[in-house]
Amino acid sequence: MKMETTEKITGNQLGLLLFTFIGSTIVLTIPGWMVMIAKQNGWISVIPSTTTGLLTLWALITLANRYPGLTIIQYSSKIVGKWLGKCLGAFYIYIWFNSISVMTIQHTFFIKTLLLPKSPSIVGSLSLLILCGIAVIAGIEVIGRCNEFLSPLILVVSLIPILILALVEADPVRLKPFLGEGILPVLQGAVIPAGAFMNQVFILGWLLPFLNQPEKARKVSLIAYFSLSILVLIIVLLTIMVLGTLTGKLTYSFLSLMQYVGIEGSFERLEAIAVATWVLGNFVKVSVSLFILCLSVSQLFGIRNYRDIVAPLTLLSIIGSASIFKSGAELQAYLAFIYPSLGFITQSLIPLSLLMIDTIKRKVDHSLL
């Protein structure tokens, strides 16, 4: 059944949500992963890492055009059948619940590391998820409008000035030798970022039905995706040119870049900007994820208004974030070894499989006519 909703977001809001959802945390953590494996050629890993995200983007937009007004939870049942579709919907509910728990504890560890080392983890999780729950009750339209203000603020006030300051300290010599160990380390360095790009693009499976001008979906999604890819490429390049291969040994390498620029330049305590960027971006990211979780549960179980289940799902997410990882080491191990393969299966392989099955079914039906 086609989704009836009065909530709508514009093309610009969708593009900015996609930009913030991917960029809010990836810019702080991804450079370290790339350089850890690909060394000084880590910036090249950005290029292959974006291809999987493009595949997911193409598959989701194609499916949305074939099933207008429906989310992936709804049209999955039309493609693979009622019961298999419900099983897939239940699987995605688990995936989004798990993702919210990971995002929240990642936020908590970041705040504890940088600002509040003695604060209990539950405090960070509780404060973030309560605010996100309120945003979800307000609706995706309000989240989109809020992000329409926050995204330019993060970009213009936070990231661009830092990149300009870092450019003064950059040394291109640290990028040599170019492909000194061949192309294999570059491809290996792209695996973890590829999982991140796939995961973030996947929100289109739920947000496209809310777009007020569906014909703009492909254009705004591609603009947002390529803009972010260029931004990540610039950040990784500058981080390597300033910090060298030390980047691969740092958990939050871009944060270290900010601290270094603050010490060497005329500004101090620039990590406060990193905290602001992380908190604002993570608020939008978790809000969108919680909205998708509530929407998925309501559609799978036939609940008329997703707002009715925001409070209990927020509470469950708080419990999940408090119990999912006991330490930052466990989180880093999950992000390095489990997250990429899980992201490939859930965010890329399944949508592509749905598209392939739907295409085959349409061709068979057409040939029978």
Buried (B, 14 or more C-beta within 10 A) or exposed (E): EEBEBEBBBBBBBBBBBBBBBBBBBBBBBBBBBBBBBBBBBBBBBBEBBBEBBBBBBBBBBBBBEBBEBBBBBBBBBBBBEEEEBBBBBBBBBEBBBBBBBBBBBBBBBBBBEBEEEEEEBEEBBBBBBBBBBEBBBBBBBBBBBBBBEBBEEBBEEBBEBBBEBBBEBBEEEBBEEEEEEEEEBBBBBBBBBBBBBBBBBBBBBBBBBBBEEBEBBBEBBBBBBEBBBEBBBBBBBBBBBBBBBBBBEBBBBBBBBBBBBBEEEEBEEBBBBBBBBBBBBBBBBBBBBBBBBBBBBBBBEEBEEBBEBBBEBBBBBBEBBBEBBEEBEEBBEBBBEEBBEBBBEBBBBBBBBBBEEBEEEEEEEEEEE
